[in-house]
Structure formats: structure tokens, C-alpha cells
Amino acid sequence: MIVESVDTPAGEARITWHPAARPHLVIALGHGAGGGIEARDLQALAAALPPLGVGVALVEQPWRVAGRKVAPAPKTLDTGWRAVWPALRRPGLPVVAGGRSAGARVACRTAGELGARGVLALSFPLHPPGKPEKSRRRELTGTGVSTLVVQGARDPFGRPAEFPGAAEFTAGDFELVEVADADHGFAVPKRAATGQEQALRTITDAVGRWAVRLREC
């Protein structure tokens, strides 16, 4: 694990690298508005992907590095992400833009302009809880690149059945993976048929398969 600081117009950002010994791809993952890179799904991917030849870069936005508790406006989040992007690039290695929740929105909004190889959206907040009319589906369908969404079956920000189909995407292929019994943080109830370890394995297996396909394209 290697930690790197990056200056951005929004303040200092931080990248925690989990490198692969023989990488063919890098996946950069931003955190959500309610937490940092310690999120269970981000940590699970950081452990599972490097053995597959996929390096993982966990990106902490400037507001989080500064110790603030409230995320800034989307425009500021995008500014921080854009400024970090050059530090994520390695010669000959394509980079996937990704993140969970608000971090997934940032990745979707900026993937095309930054030349991302694909987008990994974990717990994409399709709409605020209880307000499906305030949809963010255009952010998701407009990535212009191969997009994988991994969504909890009980996510109040958008259950899998609410998501657009592949026909709505402007370019690139689209895949949605449902994590049974999981909520927005991919937590599952203790009495659920799906255990917590199984839920995380669903995530890491799906992302691993998708990353291998991207590498081979």
C-alpha cells in the first residue's frame, strides 16, 4: 500500500494505492458523501483485485482529507477528481473511473472527458430516498463508456429494478449486478439469507470478471 498526496484547486487530495504485481488495468475509486475509503466495498475490492492484475487506487476527496464532515457541491467534487486524474495514469495502463454513491456520480459525469476505460458505479444514487421523480439516470446513461453498476437489492437510493436498461445508454455496454439483501452500504441484515461475506464476494467476483473483460477488449 502506497499513499500519495495530490494538490487540487479544491485542496489536498489523497490516493491510497493497492498495486498489482503485473498490472493490466487500474481502477480508481472515490468514496461517498457519508464516509471515506474505509467503506466495506472499497476495502474488499482493494484486497481482491490486485491478484487479478488490477491495481486499485482509493481516492480521498479534499474535503475528506481536510477533516470536514459535509461534502461540497458536485461541481467541487468534479474539480477535485479531475485534478487527481493525471496522477492515476500509468504508462500503458488503462484507467477505470469508479466510486461508491456520490463518488460514482463523479465518475459518471467525468469519464468521457478524462478518457476513462470504463465506469464502475457502486451503489449509484439513482434518486434521493423516496423521491424517484428526482432521477439522476442521465448521469449514468451518459458515461459514453462500458459501465458496470453494482447495486444492493434494498438500496433506498434506487433498487435494481428501477435502473435503465442497456438501450438507454448513449455508448458502451452496460451491466447491472444485484447484491441480494444489501442496502446502500452493502450491509445485509443478520437474519438475511445472504451473509455479509457472501454479499462482498458477489461484488468482488462481478467486478473481477468485468475488469478481465475490459482488459481483453
C-alpha positions as a Markdown table, in Angstrom:
| # | Residue | x | y | z |
|---|---|---|---|---|
| 1 | Met | 0.0 | 0.0 | 0.0 |
| 2 | Ile | 1.3 | 3.4 | -1.0 |
| 3 | Val | -0.2 | 6.8 | 0.0 |
| 4 | Glu | 0.3 | 9.8 | -2.4 |
| 5 | Ser | -0.9 | 13.4 | -1.8 |
| 6 | Val | -2.1 | 15.4 | -4.8 |
| 7 | Asp | -2.7 | 19.2 | -4.8 |
| 8 | Thr | -6.0 | 20.2 | -6.4 |
| 9 | Pro | -7.9 | 23.5 | -6.8 |
| 10 | Ala | -10.2 | 22.2 | -4.1 |
| 11 | Gly | -7.4 | 21.4 | -1.6 |
| 12 | Glu | -5.2 | 18.4 | -1.0 |
| 13 | Ala | -6.5 | 15.0 | -2.2 |
| 14 | Arg | -5.0 | 11.7 | -1.3 |
| 15 | Ile | -4.6 | 8.4 | -3.2 |
| 16 | Thr | -4.0 | 5.1 | -1.4 |
| 17 | Trp | -2.6 | 2.7 | -3.9 |
| 18 | His | -3.1 | -1.1 | -3.8 |
| 19 | Pro | -0.9 | -2.1 | -6.7 |
| 20 | Ala | -0.9 | -5.3 | -8.7 |
| 21 | Ala | 2.4 | -7.1 | -9.3 |
| 22 | Arg | 1.7 | -7.4 | -13.0 |
| 23 | Pro | -1.0 | -4.8 | -13.7 |
| 24 | His | -3.0 | -4.6 | -16.9 |
| 25 | Leu | -5.6 | -2.1 | -15.6 |
| 26 | Val | -6.1 | 0.4 | -12.8 |
| 27 | Ile | -9.5 | 1.1 | -11.1 |
| 28 | Ala | -9.7 | 4.4 | -9.3 |
| 29 | Leu | -12.4 | 4.5 | -6.7 |
| 30 | Gly | -13.9 | 7.6 | -5.0 |
| 31 | His | -15.8 | 7.4 | -1.7 |
| 32 | Gly | -19.3 | 8.6 | -0.9 |
| 33 | Ala | -20.6 | 11.8 | 0.8 |
| 34 | Gly | -21.2 | 10.0 | 4.1 |
| 35 | Gly | -17.9 | 8.2 | 4.5 |
| 36 | Gly | -14.4 | 7.6 | 3.2 |
| 37 | Ile | -12.3 | 4.9 | 1.7 |
| 38 | Glu | -12.8 | 2.6 | 4.7 |
| 39 | Ala | -16.2 | 1.6 | 3.2 |
| 40 | Arg | -16.6 | -2.2 | 3.1 |
| 41 | Asp | -17.0 | -2.5 | -0.6 |
| 42 | Leu | -14.0 | -0.3 | -1.4 |
| 43 | Gln | -11.8 | -2.2 | 1.0 |
| 44 | Ala | -13.0 | -5.6 | -0.3 |
| 45 | Leu | -12.1 | -4.6 | -3.9 |
| 46 | Ala | -8.7 | -3.2 | -2.8 |
| 47 | Ala | -7.9 | -6.7 | -1.4 |
| 48 | Ala | -9.4 | -8.8 | -4.1 |
| 49 | Leu | -8.4 | -7.1 | -7.4 |
| 50 | Pro | -4.6 | -6.8 | -7.3 |
| 51 | Pro | -4.1 | -10.6 | -7.5 |
| 52 | Leu | -6.1 | -10.5 | -10.8 |
| 53 | Gly | -3.7 | -7.9 | -12.3 |
| 54 | Val | -5.9 | -4.9 | -11.5 |
| 55 | Gly | -4.4 | -2.2 | -9.4 |
| 56 | Val | -6.8 | -0.2 | -7.1 |
| 57 | Ala | -6.4 | 3.5 | -6.3 |
| 58 | Leu | -8.7 | 4.7 | -3.5 |
| 59 | Val | -9.1 | 8.4 | -3.8 |
| 60 | Glu | -10.0 | 10.7 | -0.9 |
| 61 | Gln | -11.5 | 14.0 | -1.9 |
| 62 | Pro | -10.0 | 17.2 | -0.4 |
| 63 | Trp | -13.0 | 17.8 | 1.9 |
| 64 | Arg | -12.4 | 14.4 | 3.5 |
| 65 | Val | -8.6 | 14.8 | 3.8 |
| 66 | Ala | -9.3 | 18.2 | 5.5 |
| 67 | Gly | -11.5 | 16.5 | 8.1 |
| 68 | Arg | -14.7 | 18.2 | 7.1 |
| 69 | Lys | -17.9 | 16.2 | 7.7 |
| 70 | Val | -20.0 | 17.6 | 4.9 |
| 71 | Ala | -19.3 | 17.1 | 1.2 |
| 72 | Pro | -19.2 | 20.2 | -1.1 |
| 73 | Ala | -21.3 | 20.7 | -4.2 |
| 74 | Pro | -21.0 | 18.3 | -7.1 |
| 75 | Lys | -19.1 | 20.8 | -9.2 |
| 76 | Thr | -16.3 | 21.0 | -6.5 |
| 77 | Leu | -16.2 | 17.2 | -6.3 |
| 78 | Asp | -15.7 | 17.0 | -10.0 |
| 79 | Thr | -12.9 | 19.6 | -9.9 |
| 80 | Gly | -11.1 | 17.6 | -7.3 |
| 81 | Trp | -11.4 | 14.4 | -9.2 |
| 82 | Arg | -10.3 | 15.9 | -12.5 |
| 83 | Ala | -7.2 | 17.3 | -10.8 |
| 84 | Val | -6.3 | 13.9 | -9.4 |
| 85 | Trp | -6.8 | 12.0 | -12.7 |
| 86 | Pro | -3.3 | 12.7 | -14.1 |
| 87 | Ala | -1.7 | 11.1 | -11.0 |
| 88 | Leu | -3.8 | 8.0 | -11.6 |
| 89 | Arg | -2.4 | 7.3 | -15.1 |
| 90 | Arg | 0.4 | 4.9 | -15.6 |
| 91 | Pro | 2.2 | 4.3 | -19.0 |
| 92 | Gly | 0.4 | 1.7 | -21.0 |
| 93 | Leu | -2.3 | 1.1 | -18.3 |
| 94 | Pro | -6.0 | 2.0 | -19.0 |
| 95 | Val | -7.8 | 3.5 | -16.0 |
| 96 | Val | -11.3 | 2.8 | -15.0 |
| 97 | Ala | -13.2 | 5.6 | -13.2 |
| 98 | Gly | -15.3 | 4.4 | -10.3 |
| 99 | Gly | -16.7 | 5.1 | -6.9 |
| 100 | Arg | -19.5 | 4.5 | -4.5 |
| 101 | Ser | -22.6 | 6.6 | -4.1 |
| 102 | Ala | -21.6 | 10.3 | -4.7 |
| 103 | Gly | -18.2 | 9.0 | -5.9 |
| 104 | Ala | -20.0 | 7.0 | -8.6 |
| 105 | Arg | -21.8 | 10.1 | -9.7 |
| 106 | Val | -18.5 | 12.0 | -10.1 |
| 107 | Ala | -17.0 | 9.1 | -12.1 |
| 108 | Cys | -20.1 | 9.0 | -14.4 |
| 109 | Arg | -20.1 | 12.8 | -15.0 |
| 110 | Thr | -16.4 | 13.0 | -15.9 |
| 111 | Ala | -15.5 | 9.6 | -17.5 |
| 112 | Gly | -15.8 | 10.7 | -21.1 |
| 113 | Glu | -13.8 | 13.9 | -20.9 |
| 114 | Leu | -11.0 | 12.2 | -18.9 |
| 115 | Gly | -10.7 | 9.2 | -21.3 |
| 116 | Ala | -11.6 | 6.5 | -18.7 |
| 117 | Arg | -11.6 | 3.0 | -20.0 |
| 118 | Gly | -14.9 | 2.3 | -18.2 |
| 119 | Val | -17.0 | 3.3 | -15.2 |
| 120 | Leu | -17.7 | 1.2 | -12.1 |
| 121 | Ala | -20.7 | 2.6 | -10.2 |
| 122 | Leu | -21.1 | 1.1 | -6.7 |
| 123 | Ser | -24.4 | 1.9 | -5.0 |
| 124 | Phe | -25.3 | 4.6 | -7.6 |
| 125 | Pro | -27.8 | 7.0 | -6.0 |
| 126 | Leu | -30.3 | 7.0 | -8.8 |
| 127 | His | -32.6 | 9.3 | -6.8 |
| 128 | Pro | -32.9 | 10.6 | -3.2 |
| 129 | Pro | -34.7 | 8.1 | -0.9 |
| 130 | Gly | -38.5 | 8.3 | -1.5 |
| 131 | Lys | -38.1 | 10.7 | -4.4 |
| 132 | Pro | -37.9 | 8.7 | -7.6 |
| 133 | Glu | -39.1 | 11.8 | -9.6 |
| 134 | Lys | -35.7 | 13.4 | -8.9 |
| 135 | Ser | -33.8 | 11.0 | -11.1 |
| 136 | Arg | -30.1 | 11.1 | -11.9 |
| 137 | Arg | -30.3 | 8.5 | -14.7 |
| 138 | Arg | -28.9 | 10.9 | -17.3 |
| 139 | Glu | -25.6 | 11.0 | -15.4 |
| 140 | Leu | -25.5 | 7.2 | -15.5 |
| 141 | Thr | -26.6 | 6.7 | -19.1 |
| 142 | Gly | -24.3 | 9.4 | -20.5 |
| 143 | Thr | -21.0 | 8.0 | -19.5 |
| 144 | Gly | -20.1 | 7.0 | -23.1 |
| 145 | Val | -18.0 | 4.0 | -21.9 |
| 146 | Ser | -18.5 | 0.5 | -20.7 |
| 147 | Thr | -20.4 | 0.8 | -17.4 |
| 148 | Leu | -20.9 | -1.7 | -14.5 |
| 149 | Val | -23.4 | -0.9 | -11.7 |
| 150 | Val | -23.4 | -2.9 | -8.6 |
| 151 | Gln | -26.5 | -2.2 | -6.5 |
| 152 | Gly | -28.0 | -3.6 | -3.3 |
| 153 | Ala | -31.4 | -5.1 | -3.6 |
| 154 | Arg | -32.7 | -3.0 | -0.7 |
| 155 | Asp | -31.0 | 0.3 | -1.6 |
| 156 | Pro | -33.4 | 3.2 | -0.9 |
| 157 | Phe | -31.5 | 5.4 | -3.4 |
| 158 | Gly | -32.5 | 3.1 | -6.2 |
| 159 | Arg | -33.4 | -0.6 | -6.3 |
| 160 | Pro | -32.0 | -2.6 | -9.2 |
| 161 | Ala | -35.4 | -2.9 | -10.9 |
| 162 | Glu | -35.6 | 0.9 | -11.2 |
| 163 | Phe | -32.4 | 1.2 | -13.3 |
| 164 | Pro | -32.4 | 2.0 | -17.0 |
| 165 | Gly | -31.8 | -0.8 | -19.5 |
| 166 | Ala | -28.9 | -1.1 | -21.9 |
| 167 | Ala | -30.9 | 0.6 | -24.7 |
| 168 | Glu | -30.8 | 3.9 | -22.8 |
| 169 | Phe | -27.0 | 4.2 | -22.8 |
| 170 | Thr | -25.5 | 6.5 | -25.3 |
| 171 | Ala | -22.4 | 4.4 | -25.9 |
| 172 | Gly | -20.6 | 1.4 | -24.4 |
| 173 | Asp | -22.0 | -1.7 | -22.9 |
| 174 | Phe | -23.9 | -1.8 | -19.6 |
| 175 | Glu | -24.2 | -4.4 | -16.9 |
| 176 | Leu | -26.1 | -4.3 | -13.6 |
| 177 | Val | -25.3 | -6.7 | -10.8 |
| 178 | Glu | -27.7 | -7.1 | -7.9 |
| 179 | Val | -26.4 | -7.8 | -4.4 |
| 180 | Ala | -29.1 | -9.8 | -2.6 |
| 181 | Asp | -30.4 | -8.4 | 0.7 |
| 182 | Ala | -27.9 | -5.5 | 0.7 |
| 183 | Asp | -28.6 | -1.8 | 1.5 |
| 184 | His | -26.9 | 1.3 | 0.2 |
| 185 | Gly | -23.7 | 0.5 | 2.2 |
| 186 | Phe | -24.0 | -3.2 | 1.1 |
| 187 | Ala | -24.8 | -4.2 | 4.6 |
| 188 | Val | -27.1 | -7.2 | 5.0 |
| 189 | Pro | -29.4 | -8.0 | 8.0 |
| 190 | Lys | -28.1 | -10.7 | 10.3 |
| 191 | Arg | -31.1 | -12.9 | 9.6 |
| 192 | Ala | -30.9 | -12.5 | 5.8 |
| 193 | Ala | -30.4 | -15.5 | 3.6 |
| 194 | Thr | -27.3 | -13.7 | 2.2 |
| 195 | Gly | -24.4 | -13.4 | 4.7 |
| 196 | Gln | -22.1 | -10.3 | 4.8 |
| 197 | Glu | -19.1 | -12.2 | 3.4 |
| 198 | Gln | -21.2 | -13.6 | 0.6 |
| 199 | Ala | -22.5 | -10.1 | -0.3 |
| 200 | Leu | -19.0 | -8.8 | -0.6 |
| 201 | Arg | -17.9 | -11.8 | -2.6 |
| 202 | Thr | -20.7 | -11.1 | -5.1 |
| 203 | Ile | -19.2 | -7.6 | -5.5 |
| 204 | Thr | -15.6 | -8.6 | -5.9 |
| 205 | Asp | -16.4 | -11.5 | -8.2 |
| 206 | Ala | -18.6 | -9.4 | -10.5 |
| 207 | Val | -16.0 | -6.6 | -10.7 |
| 208 | Gly | -13.2 | -9.0 | -11.2 |
| 209 | Arg | -15.0 | -10.6 | -14.2 |
| 210 | Trp | -15.8 | -7.3 | -15.7 |
| 211 | Ala | -12.3 | -6.0 | -15.3 |
| 212 | Val | -10.9 | -9.0 | -17.1 |
| 213 | Arg | -13.3 | -8.4 | -20.0 |
| 214 | Leu | -12.2 | -4.8 | -20.2 |
| 215 | Arg | -8.6 | -5.9 | -20.3 |
| 216 | Glu | -9.3 | -8.3 | -23.2 |
| 217 | Cys | -11.3 | -5.8 | -25.3 |
